[in-house]
Amino acid sequence: DLYVKAMVLEDSAGQRGVIVTSDLLGFPAAVAEPICERIAKKTGLKREQILLNSSHTHAGPVRDLKASAKDSPGEAQRTIAYTRQLQDKVVEVVVQAAAKMEPARLSWGGGVIHFAMNRREFTSERIILGVNPRGPADRSVPVLRVDGADGKLRAVLFGAATHGTTLGAENYELCGDYAGFAQSHVQQKHPKVQAMFMLGCAGDS
């Protein structure tokens, strides 16, 4: 299953911000900006207080609000309908999160992934999308832990800077890829805890 999740944070001065994570390829501006406008109207959050992030899974659905020349009329209609439904759900989950504020303690840590690989492979003729073990890759895993006032774990926000392409180009199943499986793993280990994945700068990995 694919998910959209939201975490609203407020500091001691009353400044709020929301982080939205999603099992999607990304949020095109034409899709994202109307979402942010609606969130602002419903919650009072300003545009600069709203962060939309996607795991960049390559096994996610198309998001678009206009027909593409390569789509059949039926495909275009389904894509537009899905995208509008997606926008509604993102707004809804942020409104729900903003309405459930409670005291919390935040802590910060990090880990390491070992599967990240630079994909700019140098050949005798050109640079291709391949495997370059000597190329730079960000293998850090930043982690934000959220505990409730009772000391119990409420949420974990973690990230990585690697494309969601582990399933390969032949996969046509909808899937959150490695980021989706990682979130599922955390939630199985910690029932009732919301696990959220935030993609870093993954262009070359």
Summary of the structure (lengths in Angstrom):
residues: 205
radius of gyration: 18.5
end to end distance: 24.4
largest distance: 60.6
contacts: 571
relative contact order: 0.18
helix: 28%
strand: 31%
